[in-house]
Structure formats: structure tokens, C-alpha cells
Amino acid sequence: MSADSLAALPVRRALTARDRERLAALIDARLPPVLDSLAHWMLEHDEKGEQAAML
């Protein structure tokens, strides 16, 4: 999923402290560019997408 796709979801939720920790660890692990962009967007906007919104 791209950051644009996540931003377009009708249902998003705030990140938890655990979400922020996991995203930071993933970024430190050097994600592929598209996933790195998504992880940074999620941290910047403090949001995650709801899988049910994809249906």
C-alpha cells in the first residue's frame, strides 16, 4: 500500500505507542523505498489504516 492509498482510506485510526515503536524499528531496518515512505507517512500523520476499509 502506498501512502496515497492509506490517506484515501475512509477509516483510519490513531497509532498506538506500540505501533510507533514498531514503525521506528522497521525504518531503522531500511525498508524498501515505498514501504519506508508509508512508514514515515504513518508516523507523521499518527494514523494507520483499517483493513476492513479495503473491502
PDB file of N, CA, C and O in Angstrom:
ATOM      1  N   MET A   1       0.846  -1.173   0.000  1.00  0.00           N
ATOM      2  CA  MET A   1       0.000   0.000   0.000  1.00  0.00           C
ATOM      3  C   MET A   1       0.894   1.240   0.000  1.00  0.00           C
ATOM      4  O   MET A   1       1.913   1.284   0.689  1.00  0.00           O
ATOM      5  N   SER A   2       0.511   2.209  -0.756  1.00  0.00           N
ATOM      6  CA  SER A   2       1.246   3.468  -0.781  1.00  0.00           C
ATOM      7  C   SER A   2       0.667   4.431   0.252  1.00  0.00           C
ATOM      8  O   SER A   2      -0.429   4.219   0.771  1.00  0.00           O
ATOM      9  N   ALA A   3       1.409   5.475   0.536  1.00  0.00           N
ATOM     10  CA  ALA A   3       0.923   6.497   1.460  1.00  0.00           C
ATOM     11  C   ALA A   3      -0.355   7.139   0.915  1.00  0.00           C
ATOM     12  O   ALA A   3      -1.267   7.443   1.683  1.00  0.00           O
ATOM     13  N   ASP A   4      -0.428   7.347  -0.402  1.00  0.00           N
ATOM     14  CA  ASP A   4      -1.638   7.925  -1.004  1.00  0.00           C
ATOM     15  C   ASP A   4      -2.845   7.014  -0.813  1.00  0.00           C
ATOM     16  O   ASP A   4      -3.948   7.491  -0.548  1.00  0.00           O
ATOM     17  N   SER A   5      -2.640   5.705  -0.947  1.00  0.00           N
ATOM     18  CA  SER A   5      -3.738   4.747  -0.747  1.00  0.00           C
ATOM     19  C   SER A   5      -4.204   4.765   0.700  1.00  0.00           C
ATOM     20  O   SER A   5      -5.404   4.726   0.973  1.00  0.00           O
ATOM     21  N   LEU A   6      -3.262   4.822   1.618  1.00  0.00           N
ATOM     22  CA  LEU A   6      -3.619   4.877   3.037  1.00  0.00           C
ATOM     23  C   LEU A   6      -4.384   6.158   3.346  1.00  0.00           C
ATOM     24  O   LEU A   6      -5.396   6.125   4.047  1.00  0.00           O
ATOM     25  N   ALA A   7      -3.910   7.273   2.833  1.00  0.00           N
ATOM     26  CA  ALA A   7      -4.572   8.558   3.072  1.00  0.00           C
ATOM     27  C   ALA A   7      -5.992   8.576   2.514  1.00  0.00           C
ATOM     28  O   ALA A   7      -6.851   9.293   3.026  1.00  0.00           O
ATOM     29  N   ALA A   8      -6.242   7.793   1.468  1.00  0.00           N
ATOM     30  CA  ALA A   8      -7.562   7.770   0.834  1.00  0.00           C
ATOM     31  C   ALA A   8      -8.556   6.837   1.518  1.00  0.00           C
ATOM     32  O   ALA A   8      -9.744   6.849   1.193  1.00  0.00           O
ATOM     33  N   LEU A   9      -8.080   6.033   2.461  1.00  0.00           N
ATOM     34  CA  LEU A   9      -8.997   5.112   3.143  1.00  0.00           C
ATOM     35  C   LEU A   9     -10.047   5.892   3.928  1.00  0.00           C
ATOM     36  O   LEU A   9      -9.730   6.910   4.545  1.00  0.00           O
ATOM     37  N   PRO A  10     -11.285   5.426   3.910  1.00  0.00           N
ATOM     38  CA  PRO A  10     -12.333   6.133   4.654  1.00  0.00           C
ATOM     39  C   PRO A  10     -12.232   5.929   6.170  1.00  0.00           C
ATOM     40  O   PRO A  10     -12.784   6.717   6.938  1.00  0.00           O
ATOM     41  N   VAL A  11     -11.538   4.887   6.598  1.00  0.00           N
ATOM     42  CA  VAL A  11     -11.418   4.602   8.031  1.00  0.00           C
ATOM     43  C   VAL A  11      -9.943   4.471   8.394  1.00  0.00           C
ATOM     44  O   VAL A  11      -9.236   3.599   7.887  1.00  0.00           O
ATOM     45  N   ARG A  12      -9.495   5.355   9.281  1.00  0.00           N
ATOM     46  CA  ARG A  12      -8.131   5.291   9.798  1.00  0.00           C
ATOM     47  C   ARG A  12      -8.206   5.473  11.302  1.00  0.00           C
ATOM     48  O   ARG A  12      -9.161   6.046  11.827  1.00  0.00           O
ATOM     49  N   ARG A  13      -7.182   4.977  11.989  1.00  0.00           N
ATOM     50  CA  ARG A  13      -7.133   5.108  13.448  1.00  0.00           C
ATOM     51  C   ARG A  13      -5.794   5.679  13.867  1.00  0.00           C
ATOM     52  O   ARG A  13      -4.816   5.625  13.121  1.00  0.00           O
ATOM     53  N   ALA A  14      -5.765   6.220  15.052  1.00  0.00           N
ATOM     54  CA  ALA A  14      -4.522   6.744  15.611  1.00  0.00           C
ATOM     55  C   ALA A  14      -3.567   5.588  15.913  1.00  0.00           C
ATOM     56  O   ALA A  14      -3.991   4.494  16.285  1.00  0.00           O
ATOM     57  N   LEU A  15      -2.283   5.852  15.746  1.00  0.00           N
ATOM     58  CA  LEU A  15      -1.277   4.857  16.100  1.00  0.00           C
ATOM     59  C   LEU A  15      -1.207   4.698  17.612  1.00  0.00           C
ATOM     60  O   LEU A  15      -1.430   5.647  18.364  1.00  0.00           O
ATOM     61  N   THR A  16      -0.896   3.492  18.039  1.00  0.00           N
ATOM     62  CA  THR A  16      -0.629   3.255  19.451  1.00  0.00           C
ATOM     63  C   THR A  16       0.865   3.466  19.691  1.00  0.00           C
ATOM     64  O   THR A  16       1.643   3.593  18.745  1.00  0.00           O
ATOM     65  N   ALA A  17       1.253   3.501  20.947  1.00  0.00           N
ATOM     66  CA  ALA A  17       2.680   3.612  21.274  1.00  0.00           C
ATOM     67  C   ALA A  17       3.437   2.440  20.663  1.00  0.00           C
ATOM     68  O   ALA A  17       4.539   2.616  20.143  1.00  0.00           O
ATOM     69  N   ARG A  18       2.859   1.252  20.721  1.00  0.00           N
ATOM     70  CA  ARG A  18       3.494   0.063  20.151  1.00  0.00           C
ATOM     71  C   ARG A  18       3.638   0.195  18.634  1.00  0.00           C
ATOM     72  O   ARG A  18       4.668  -0.186  18.078  1.00  0.00           O
ATOM     73  N   ASP A  19       2.618   0.730  17.961  1.00  0.00           N
ATOM     74  CA  ASP A  19       2.700   0.963  16.512  1.00  0.00           C
ATOM     75  C   ASP A  19       3.888   1.866  16.189  1.00  0.00           C
ATOM     76  O   ASP A  19       4.662   1.578  15.277  1.00  0.00           O
ATOM     77  N   ARG A  20       4.028   2.962  16.945  1.00  0.00           N
ATOM     78  CA  ARG A  20       5.124   3.901  16.691  1.00  0.00           C
ATOM     79  C   ARG A  20       6.476   3.227  16.912  1.00  0.00           C
ATOM     80  O   ARG A  20       7.414   3.462  16.150  1.00  0.00           O
ATOM     81  N   GLU A  21       6.586   2.399  17.940  1.00  0.00           N
ATOM     82  CA  GLU A  21       7.836   1.673  18.203  1.00  0.00           C
ATOM     83  C   GLU A  21       8.168   0.727  17.052  1.00  0.00           C
ATOM     84  O   GLU A  21       9.309   0.670  16.595  1.00  0.00           O
ATOM     85  N   ARG A  22       7.177  -0.002  16.594  1.00  0.00           N
ATOM     86  CA  ARG A  22       7.394  -0.969  15.520  1.00  0.00           C
ATOM     87  C   ARG A  22       7.753  -0.268  14.210  1.00  0.00           C
ATOM     88  O   ARG A  22       8.626  -0.733  13.477  1.00  0.00           O
ATOM     89  N   LEU A  23       7.091   0.836  13.917  1.00  0.00           N
ATOM     90  CA  LEU A  23       7.416   1.582  12.705  1.00  0.00           C
ATOM     91  C   LEU A  23       8.841   2.119  12.758  1.00  0.00           C
ATOM     92  O   LEU A  23       9.568   2.048  11.767  1.00  0.00           O
ATOM     93  N   ALA A  24       9.246   2.655  13.908  1.00  0.00           N
ATOM     94  CA  ALA A  24      10.606   3.169  14.047  1.00  0.00           C
ATOM     95  C   ALA A  24      11.628   2.049  13.835  1.00  0.00           C
ATOM     96  O   ALA A  24      12.654   2.259  13.188  1.00  0.00           O
ATOM     97  N   ALA A  25      11.349   0.873  14.373  1.00  0.00           N
ATOM     98  CA  ALA A  25      12.260  -0.264  14.196  1.00  0.00           C
ATOM     99  C   ALA A  25      12.319  -0.688  12.733  1.00  0.00           C
ATOM    100  O   ALA A  25      13.393  -1.022  12.232  1.00  0.00           O
ATOM    101  N   LEU A  26      11.197  -0.680  12.051  1.00  0.00           N
ATOM    102  CA  LEU A  26      11.179  -1.039  10.631  1.00  0.00           C
ATOM    103  C   LEU A  26      11.949  -0.026   9.790  1.00  0.00           C
ATOM    104  O   LEU A  26      12.682  -0.399   8.875  1.00  0.00           O
ATOM    105  N   ILE A  27      11.782   1.246  10.101  1.00  0.00           N
ATOM    106  CA  ILE A  27      12.512   2.277   9.371  1.00  0.00           C
ATOM    107  C   ILE A  27      14.010   2.100   9.587  1.00  0.00           C
ATOM    108  O   ILE A  27      14.794   2.225   8.647  1.00  0.00           O
ATOM    109  N   ASP A  28      14.402   1.813  10.806  1.00  0.00           N
ATOM    110  CA  ASP A  28      15.828   1.585  11.106  1.00  0.00           C
ATOM    111  C   ASP A  28      16.381   0.372  10.360  1.00  0.00           C
ATOM    112  O   ASP A  28      17.579   0.298  10.088  1.00  0.00           O
ATOM    113  N   ALA A  29      15.504  -0.579  10.032  1.00  0.00           N
ATOM    114  CA  ALA A  29      15.924  -1.797   9.332  1.00  0.00           C
ATOM    115  C   ALA A  29      16.039  -1.577   7.820  1.00  0.00           C
ATOM    116  O   ALA A  29      16.313  -2.514   7.070  1.00  0.00           O
ATOM    117  N   ARG A  30      15.831  -0.348   7.386  1.00  0.00           N
ATOM    118  CA  ARG A  30      15.969   0.012   5.964  1.00  0.00           C
ATOM    119  C   ARG A  30      14.962  -0.711   5.069  1.00  0.00           C
ATOM    120  O   ARG A  30      15.298  -1.650   4.348  1.00  0.00           O
ATOM    121  N   LEU A  31      13.761  -0.257   5.138  1.00  0.00           N
ATOM    122  CA  LEU A  31      12.692  -0.784   4.301  1.00  0.00           C
ATOM    123  C   LEU A  31      12.905  -0.407   2.840  1.00  0.00           C
ATOM    124  O   LEU A  31      13.630   0.542   2.543  1.00  0.00           O
ATOM    125  N   PRO A  32      12.277  -1.146   1.925  1.00  0.00           N
ATOM    126  CA  PRO A  32      12.251  -0.712   0.527  1.00  0.00           C
ATOM    127  C   PRO A  32      11.607   0.685   0.457  1.00  0.00           C
ATOM    128  O   PRO A  32      10.786   1.025   1.309  1.00  0.00           O
ATOM    129  N   PRO A  33      11.966   1.480  -0.530  1.00  0.00           N
ATOM    130  CA  PRO A  33      11.510   2.875  -0.596  1.00  0.00           C
ATOM    131  C   PRO A  33      10.005   3.091  -0.433  1.00  0.00           C
ATOM    132  O   PRO A  33       9.595   3.999   0.290  1.00  0.00           O
ATOM    133  N   VAL A  34       9.189   2.292  -1.079  1.00  0.00           N
ATOM    134  CA  VAL A  34       7.737   2.527  -0.985  1.00  0.00           C
ATOM    135  C   VAL A  34       7.233   2.254   0.436  1.00  0.00           C
ATOM    136  O   VAL A  34       6.350   2.960   0.921  1.00  0.00           O
ATOM    137  N   LEU A  35       7.780   1.246   1.099  1.00  0.00           N
ATOM    138  CA  LEU A  35       7.377   0.953   2.473  1.00  0.00           C
ATOM    139  C   LEU A  35       7.951   1.965   3.449  1.00  0.00           C
ATOM    140  O   LEU A  35       7.306   2.312   4.439  1.00  0.00           O
ATOM    141  N   ASP A  36       9.159   2.440   3.176  1.00  0.00           N
ATOM    142  CA  ASP A  36       9.755   3.475   4.004  1.00  0.00           C
ATOM    143  C   ASP A  36       8.905   4.742   3.957  1.00  0.00           C
ATOM    144  O   ASP A  36       8.664   5.379   4.982  1.00  0.00           O
ATOM    145  N   SER A  37       8.459   5.095   2.765  1.00  0.00           N
ATOM    146  CA  SER A  37       7.597   6.263   2.595  1.00  0.00           C
ATOM    147  C   SER A  37       6.291   6.092   3.369  1.00  0.00           C
ATOM    148  O   SER A  37       5.831   7.025   4.028  1.00  0.00           O
ATOM    149  N   LEU A  38       5.703   4.919   3.290  1.00  0.00           N
ATOM    150  CA  LEU A  38       4.465   4.635   4.006  1.00  0.00           C
ATOM    151  C   LEU A  38       4.678   4.724   5.517  1.00  0.00           C
ATOM    152  O   LEU A  38       3.872   5.335   6.218  1.00  0.00           O
ATOM    153  N   ALA A  39       5.742   4.130   6.018  1.00  0.00           N
ATOM    154  CA  ALA A  39       6.024   4.160   7.455  1.00  0.00           C
ATOM    155  C   ALA A  39       6.213   5.599   7.941  1.00  0.00           C
ATOM    156  O   ALA A  39       5.706   5.974   8.998  1.00  0.00           O
ATOM    157  N   HIS A  40       6.944   6.397   7.168  1.00  0.00           N
ATOM    158  CA  HIS A  40       7.137   7.800   7.551  1.00  0.00           C
ATOM    159  C   HIS A  40       5.809   8.564   7.529  1.00  0.00           C
ATOM    160  O   HIS A  40       5.547   9.375   8.416  1.00  0.00           O
ATOM    161  N   TRP A  41       4.981   8.310   6.529  1.00  0.00           N
ATOM    162  CA  TRP A  41       3.671   8.969   6.460  1.00  0.00           C
ATOM    163  C   TRP A  41       2.845   8.619   7.703  1.00  0.00           C
ATOM    164  O   TRP A  41       2.228   9.488   8.320  1.00  0.00           O
ATOM    165  N   MET A  42       2.845   7.345   8.052  1.00  0.00           N
ATOM    166  CA  MET A  42       2.071   6.908   9.218  1.00  0.00           C
ATOM    167  C   MET A  42       2.538   7.617  10.486  1.00  0.00           C
ATOM    168  O   MET A  42       1.714   8.061  11.285  1.00  0.00           O
ATOM    169  N   LEU A  43       3.843   7.725  10.675  1.00  0.00           N
ATOM    170  CA  LEU A  43       4.372   8.415  11.855  1.00  0.00           C
ATOM    171  C   LEU A  43       4.049   9.908  11.803  1.00  0.00           C
ATOM    172  O   LEU A  43       3.650  10.498  12.807  1.00  0.00           O
ATOM    173  N   GLU A  44       4.221  10.501  10.651  1.00  0.00           N
ATOM    174  CA  GLU A  44       3.973  11.942  10.510  1.00  0.00           C
ATOM    175  C   GLU A  44       2.516  12.298  10.788  1.00  0.00           C
ATOM    176  O   GLU A  44       2.228  13.315  11.418  1.00  0.00           O
ATOM    177  N   HIS A  45       1.597  11.451  10.314  1.00  0.00           N
ATOM    178  CA  HIS A  45       0.169  11.722  10.463  1.00  0.00           C
ATOM    179  C   HIS A  45      -0.452  11.016  11.665  1.00  0.00           C
ATOM    180  O   HIS A  45      -1.620  11.237  11.984  1.00  0.00           O
ATOM    181  N   ASP A  46       0.328  10.170  12.330  1.00  0.00           N
ATOM    182  CA  ASP A  46      -0.134   9.415  13.507  1.00  0.00           C
ATOM    183  C   ASP A  46      -1.403   8.622  13.192  1.00  0.00           C
ATOM    184  O   ASP A  46      -2.346   8.600  13.983  1.00  0.00           O
ATOM    185  N   GLU A  47      -1.413   7.972  12.023  1.00  0.00           N
ATOM    186  CA  GLU A  47      -2.571   7.195  11.602  1.00  0.00           C
ATOM    187  C   GLU A  47      -2.168   5.879  10.972  1.00  0.00           C
ATOM    188  O   GLU A  47      -1.091   5.744  10.391  1.00  0.00           O
ATOM    189  N   LYS A  48      -3.061   4.915  11.103  1.00  0.00           N
ATOM    190  CA  LYS A  48      -2.931   3.626  10.416  1.00  0.00           C
ATOM    191  C   LYS A  48      -4.269   3.326   9.769  1.00  0.00           C
ATOM    192  O   LYS A  48      -5.301   3.845  10.193  1.00  0.00           O
ATOM    193  N   GLY A  49      -4.250   2.492   8.747  1.00  0.00           N
ATOM    194  CA  GLY A  49      -5.485   2.155   8.037  1.00  0.00           C
ATOM    195  C   GLY A  49      -6.162   0.950   8.652  1.00  0.00           C
ATOM    196  O   GLY A  49      -5.522   0.114   9.289  1.00  0.00           O
ATOM    197  N   GLU A  50      -7.435   0.876   8.458  1.00  0.00           N
ATOM    198  CA  GLU A  50      -8.222  -0.252   8.903  1.00  0.00           C
ATOM    199  C   GLU A  50      -8.374  -1.221   7.733  1.00  0.00           C
ATOM    200  O   GLU A  50      -8.818  -0.823   6.656  1.00  0.00           O
ATOM    201  N   GLN A  51      -8.012  -2.483   7.932  1.00  0.00           N
ATOM    202  CA  GLN A  51      -8.089  -3.457   6.852  1.00  0.00           C
ATOM    203  C   GLN A  51      -9.496  -3.600   6.303  1.00  0.00           C
ATOM    204  O   GLN A  51      -9.669  -3.826   5.105  1.00  0.00           O
ATOM    205  N   ALA A  52     -10.486  -3.474   7.140  1.00  0.00           N
ATOM    206  CA  ALA A  52     -11.873  -3.605   6.680  1.00  0.00           C
ATOM    207  C   ALA A  52     -12.232  -2.504   5.673  1.00  0.00           C
ATOM    208  O   ALA A  52     -13.125  -2.681   4.845  1.00  0.00           O
ATOM    209  N   ALA A  53     -11.538  -1.385   5.752  1.00  0.00           N
ATOM    210  CA  ALA A  53     -11.810  -0.282   4.819  1.00  0.00           C
ATOM    211  C   ALA A  53     -11.365  -0.621   3.406  1.00  0.00           C
ATOM    212  O   ALA A  53     -11.787   0.031   2.451  1.00  0.00           O
ATOM    213  N   MET A  54     -10.518  -1.632   3.261  1.00  0.00           N
ATOM    214  CA  MET A  54     -10.029  -2.036   1.942  1.00  0.00           C
ATOM    215  C   MET A  54     -11.064  -2.836   1.174  1.00  0.00           C
ATOM    216  O   MET A  54     -10.966  -2.948  -0.048  1.00  0.00           O
ATOM    217  N   LEU A  55     -12.044  -3.391   1.852  1.00  0.00           N
ATOM    218  CA  LEU A  55     -13.030  -4.259   1.203  1.00  0.00           C
ATOM    219  C   LEU A  55     -14.070  -3.479   0.436  1.00  0.00           C
ATOM    220  O   LEU A  55     -14.968  -4.071  -0.164  1.00  0.00           O
TER     221      LEU A  55
END
